[in-house]
Amino acid sequence: MALLTWKPTCIVGVRAMDDQHAILMDTMNELRLALVAGCGREQLRERLKRLIEFTRMHFSSEERLLEESGFPGAGGHREAHRRLLAQIEEAAHRAIQHEDVQVGLLLSFLRHWYTVHHEGLDQHYGQWLNERGVL
């Protein structure tokens, strides 16, 4: 499975969010490289923990920005974050607890949620925030 790469569709037009999305992408790519290299269970646990912690921080930051700006889709966005984080935590739990880590499934899941969420749902708020002076 290929690494995630930054492309024009990744840009939402809000610098802080674009920067966080790039860090999130890098964190997932580091996890992928570690898994492909055959990292041990403890390394896997630490990398997944880092991914989850950063994802939590990013979601919180994004939600705060959307709520402060009065973005009409803020509630739905928050709910999507809640569901995604629960899915990520469950996938991480399964990957850590099982003897056979299904690397392909974990990587595929992470890639899918990042692409669907970031290149889909997140694209809706950039213009809204830009029009309110958030660049």
C-alpha positions as CSV (number, residue, x, y, z in Angstrom):
1,M,0.0,0.0,0.0
2,A,1.4,3.4,-1.0
3,L,2.2,6.2,1.3
4,L,-0.3,9.1,1.6
5,T,1.0,12.0,-0.5
6,W,0.1,15.7,-0.2
7,K,-1.8,17.0,-3.2
8,P,-3.9,20.0,-4.0
9,T,-7.1,18.3,-2.9
10,C,-5.6,18.1,0.6
11,I,-5.7,21.9,1.0
12,V,-8.7,23.3,2.9
13,G,-7.3,26.8,2.9
14,V,-6.9,27.3,6.6
15,R,-3.2,27.2,7.5
16,A,-3.4,25.7,10.9
17,M,-5.7,22.9,9.7
18,D,-3.6,22.3,6.6
19,D,-0.5,22.1,8.8
20,Q,-2.2,19.6,11.2
21,H,-3.5,17.5,8.2
22,A,0.1,17.3,6.9
23,I,1.3,16.2,10.3
24,L,-1.5,13.6,10.5
25,M,-0.5,12.3,7.1
26,D,3.1,12.1,8.1
27,T,2.2,10.2,11.3
28,M,0.2,7.7,9.3
29,N,3.0,7.3,6.8
30,E,5.5,6.7,9.7
31,L,3.1,4.0,11.1
32,R,2.9,2.4,7.7
33,L,6.7,2.3,7.2
34,A,7.1,0.8,10.7
35,L,4.5,-1.9,10.1
36,V,6.0,-2.8,6.7
37,A,9.4,-3.0,8.3
38,G,8.0,-5.4,10.9
39,C,8.0,-3.3,14.0
40,G,7.4,-5.0,17.3
41,R,4.2,-4.9,19.4
42,E,5.5,-2.1,21.7
43,Q,6.6,0.1,18.7
44,L,3.2,-0.5,17.1
45,R,1.5,0.5,20.4
46,E,3.5,3.7,20.7
47,R,2.9,4.7,17.1
48,L,-0.8,4.0,17.3
49,K,-1.0,5.9,20.6
50,R,0.8,8.9,18.9
51,L,-1.7,8.8,16.0
52,I,-4.7,8.7,18.3
53,E,-3.4,11.5,20.5
54,F,-2.6,13.7,17.6
55,T,-6.0,12.9,16.0
56,R,-7.8,13.8,19.2
57,M,-5.9,17.1,19.4
58,H,-6.6,17.9,15.7
59,F,-10.3,17.1,16.0
60,S,-10.6,19.2,19.1
61,S,-8.8,22.1,17.4
62,E,-10.9,21.8,14.3
63,E,-14.2,21.6,16.2
64,R,-13.3,24.7,18.3
65,L,-12.6,26.6,15.1
66,L,-15.8,25.6,13.5
67,E,-17.9,26.4,16.6
68,E,-16.3,29.8,17.1
69,S,-17.0,30.7,13.5
70,G,-20.6,29.6,13.6
71,F,-20.0,27.0,10.8
72,P,-23.5,25.5,10.1
73,G,-22.1,21.9,9.9
74,A,-20.1,22.1,13.2
75,G,-22.4,19.6,15.0
76,G,-22.3,17.0,12.2
77,H,-18.6,17.4,11.9
78,R,-18.1,16.8,15.6
79,E,-20.3,13.7,15.4
80,A,-18.2,12.4,12.4
81,H,-15.1,13.0,14.5
82,R,-16.5,11.1,17.4
83,R,-17.3,8.1,15.2
84,L,-14.0,8.2,13.4
85,L,-12.0,8.3,16.6
86,A,-14.0,5.4,18.0
87,Q,-13.2,3.4,14.8
88,I,-9.5,4.3,15.0
89,E,-9.3,3.3,18.7
90,E,-11.1,0.0,18.0
91,A,-8.7,-0.7,15.0
92,A,-5.7,0.1,17.2
93,H,-7.0,-2.1,20.0
94,R,-7.5,-5.0,17.7
95,A,-4.1,-4.5,16.1
96,I,-2.4,-4.5,19.5
97,Q,-4.3,-7.3,21.2
98,H,-4.1,-9.9,18.4
99,E,-1.1,-12.0,17.9
100,D,-1.4,-11.6,14.1
101,V,-1.5,-8.0,13.3
102,Q,-3.3,-7.7,10.0
103,V,-1.2,-4.9,8.6
104,G,-3.0,-4.6,5.3
105,L,-6.4,-4.2,6.9
106,L,-5.1,-1.6,9.4
107,L,-3.3,0.5,6.8
108,S,-6.3,0.2,4.4
109,F,-8.7,1.4,7.1
110,L,-6.5,4.4,8.1
111,R,-5.9,5.4,4.5
112,H,-9.7,5.2,3.8
113,W,-10.8,7.3,6.8
114,Y,-8.1,9.9,6.1
115,T,-9.1,10.2,2.5
116,V,-12.9,10.2,3.0
117,H,-12.8,12.6,6.0
118,H,-10.1,15.0,5.0
119,E,-10.5,15.1,1.2
120,G,-14.3,15.0,1.6
121,L,-15.9,16.4,4.8
122,D,-13.1,18.8,5.7
123,Q,-13.3,20.5,2.3
124,H,-16.7,22.0,3.2
125,Y,-15.4,24.4,5.9
126,G,-12.4,26.1,4.2
127,Q,-14.2,28.7,2.2
128,W,-16.6,29.4,5.1
129,L,-13.7,30.2,7.4
130,N,-11.8,32.2,4.8
131,E,-14.8,34.4,4.3
132,R,-14.7,35.1,8.0
133,G,-11.1,36.1,8.0
134,V,-9.6,32.7,9.1
135,L,-6.8,32.0,6.8
